[in-house]
């Protein structure tokens, strides 16, 4: 008994269709596998950066003979949370590091990046070349003047990843004043009991002793210039 040409054609057609689907699946699998691997590498780098900051905090405390209670009080956290910061097991905010740098007279760069500033005439930062540190997946701080010694302000280019609407809001406070200007995306700024939406090109200057928090809107990353005085 011989197979009809139509039957053979349909069989070959189904095989080709199946192979095409397998090929598409393979490409999608490869894409998501590479994305997962990349995120794992980025996460490890961020974890390492946070652990190094924690080690520098511990070194500062021990070298100045400061109690855990005093460091925790300066950061505005419990003793337990502060010790987790030193161990690299808790998220770190720039505002807390800024409080420590102001109180104990150490450069913010030394705490964040482990490098002392050395330029006193000028310091040039090329696009994308500033020293950076990331806080989990929420914030990435890129210092724009890390090498300038004795500066009177700390400028950062900050990237904020979007969060779910029901995610908890963590308000920060720190000494001094702050200037923010949105570059990309839209910012939801909470300042004390007020709330503002900033578009690209909008800016705000405020007393940083007020509780404040910046979030990305529209489910897309947001970038802004932050200058702490």
C-alpha positions in Angstrom: 0.0 0.0 0.0 1.4 3.4 -1.0 0.9 6.7 0.8 -0.8 9.3 -1.3 1.1 12.4 -2.3 -1.3 14.5 -0.2 -0.6 12.4 2.9 3.1 12.7 2.5 2.9 16.4 2.0 0.8 16.9 5.1 3.2 14.8 7.1 6.2 16.8 5.9 4.3 20.1 6.5 3.6 19.1 10.1 7.2 18.1 10.7 8.4 21.5 9.3 5.9 23.3 11.5 7.0 21.4 14.6 10.7 22.2 13.9 9.9 25.9 13.4 8.2 25.9 16.8 11.1 24.2 18.4 13.5 26.7 16.8 11.4 29.6 18.2 11.3 28.0 21.6 15.1 27.5 21.5 15.6 31.2 20.7 13.3 32.3 23.5 14.9 29.9 26.0 18.4 31.2 25.1 17.2 34.8 25.5 15.7 34.3 28.9 18.5 32.1 30.1 21.1 34.9 29.1 18.9 37.5 30.8 18.7 35.4 34.0 22.5 34.8 33.9 23.1 38.5 33.4 20.8 39.5 36.3 22.6 37.0 38.5 26.0 38.5 37.7 24.7 42.1 38.3 23.1 41.0 41.6 26.4 39.5 42.8 28.3 42.7 41.9 25.7 44.7 43.8 25.9 42.4 46.8 29.7 42.7 46.8 29.5 46.5 46.7 27.1 46.6 49.6 29.3 44.2 51.6 32.4 46.4 51.0 30.5 49.5 52.2 29.5 47.6 55.3 33.2 46.7 55.9 34.1 50.4 55.6 31.4 51.3 58.1 32.8 48.8 60.6 36.3 50.1 60.0 35.2 53.6 60.6 33.4 52.6 63.8 36.3 50.6 65.2 39.0 53.2 64.2 37.2 56.0 65.9 36.1 53.8 68.8 32.4 54.6 68.3 29.7 52.4 69.8 27.1 50.5 67.7 24.4 52.5 69.5 25.9 55.8 68.4 26.3 54.8 64.8 22.8 53.4 64.7 21.4 56.6 66.3 23.2 58.7 63.7 21.8 56.6 60.9 18.3 56.7 62.4 18.0 52.9 62.6 17.9 50.3 65.3 21.1 48.7 66.6 20.1 45.4 64.9 19.5 47.0 61.5 22.8 48.9 61.8 24.7 45.7 62.4 23.0 44.2 59.4 24.3 47.2 57.4 27.8 46.5 58.5 27.4 42.8 57.6 26.1 43.7 54.1 22.8 42.1 54.9 20.7 45.2 54.8 20.0 47.8 52.1 22.0 51.0 52.4 20.8 54.5 51.6 23.0 57.4 50.6 21.2 59.6 53.1 22.5 57.5 56.0 26.0 57.4 54.7 25.8 61.2 54.2 24.8 61.6 57.9 27.9 59.5 59.0 30.2 61.4 56.6 29.0 64.8 58.0 29.2 63.8 61.7 32.6 62.1 61.6 34.3 64.2 58.9 34.9 61.5 56.4 34.4 62.0 52.6 31.2 60.4 51.3 33.3 58.8 48.5 35.5 57.0 51.0 32.4 55.3 52.5 30.7 54.6 49.2 33.6 53.7 46.9 36.6 53.3 49.2 38.6 56.0 47.4 39.6 59.4 48.8 39.2 62.5 46.5 42.5 64.0 45.4 41.8 66.7 42.8 41.5 70.3 44.1 41.5 72.3 40.8 38.9 70.4 38.8 37.5 66.9 38.3 36.1 65.8 35.0 33.6 62.9 34.7 32.9 61.6 31.2 29.4 60.3 30.4 28.8 56.9 32.0 32.2 56.9 33.7 31.4 58.1 37.2 31.9 55.7 40.1 28.7 54.0 41.0 27.0 51.9 43.6 23.6 50.2 43.4 21.2 49.6 46.2 19.6 46.2 45.4 17.5 46.8 42.3 15.9 50.1 43.4 18.6 52.8 43.0 21.9 53.3 41.2 24.0 56.3 42.3 26.7 57.5 40.0 29.0 60.0 41.6 29.8 63.0 39.3 32.6 64.6 41.4 34.1 61.7 43.4 37.7 62.8 42.9 37.4 66.5 43.9 38.8 67.2 47.3 37.1 69.6 49.7 34.0 70.0 47.6 31.0 71.7 49.1 28.3 69.6 47.3 27.9 66.0 46.3 26.3 65.6 42.8 24.9 62.2 41.7 23.2 60.9 38.6 20.6 58.6 40.1 18.7 55.8 38.3 15.5 54.6 39.9 13.9 51.4 38.8 10.1 51.2 38.9 8.3 49.4 41.8 4.8 48.0 42.2 2.2 50.5 43.4 1.8 48.5 46.7 5.5 48.4 47.5 6.3 50.0 50.9 7.5 53.6 50.8 10.8 54.3 52.7 11.3 57.9 53.5 14.8 59.3 54.0 16.1 62.3 55.9 19.6 63.8 56.0 21.3 67.1 57.0 21.6 69.9 54.5 19.7 70.7 51.3 19.1 68.9 48.1 18.5 69.7 44.5 16.8 67.3 42.0 16.3 67.7 38.3 14.6 65.0 36.2 16.4 63.9 33.0 14.4 60.8 31.9 11.1 59.4 32.9 8.7 60.9 35.5 9.3 61.2 39.3 6.8 60.8 42.1 8.4 62.9 44.9 7.1 62.7 48.4 8.3 65.5 50.6 6.9 65.6 54.1 3.1 65.6 53.7 3.3 66.9 50.1 3.5 64.9 46.9 4.8 66.2 43.5 5.0 64.7 40.0 8.1 65.9 38.1 8.4 65.7 34.4 11.7 65.7 32.4 13.3 69.2 32.8 11.5 69.9 36.1 13.6 70.6 39.2 13.1 71.1 42.9 15.3 72.4 45.7 14.4 71.4 49.3 15.4 71.1 52.9 16.7 67.5 53.2 15.8 67.3 56.9 12.3 66.7 55.7 11.3 63.1 55.1 11.5 62.5 51.3 11.3 59.7 48.8 11.6 59.5 45.0 9.9 56.8 42.9 9.7 56.1 39.1 6.3 56.4 37.4 4.7 54.7 34.4 6.6 51.4 35.1 9.8 52.7 33.4 13.2 53.6 34.9 13.7 57.3 35.9 17.0 59.2 35.9 17.6 62.4 37.7 20.4 64.7 38.8 20.7 65.0 42.6 23.0 67.5 44.3 23.3 67.3 48.1 24.6 70.4 49.8 
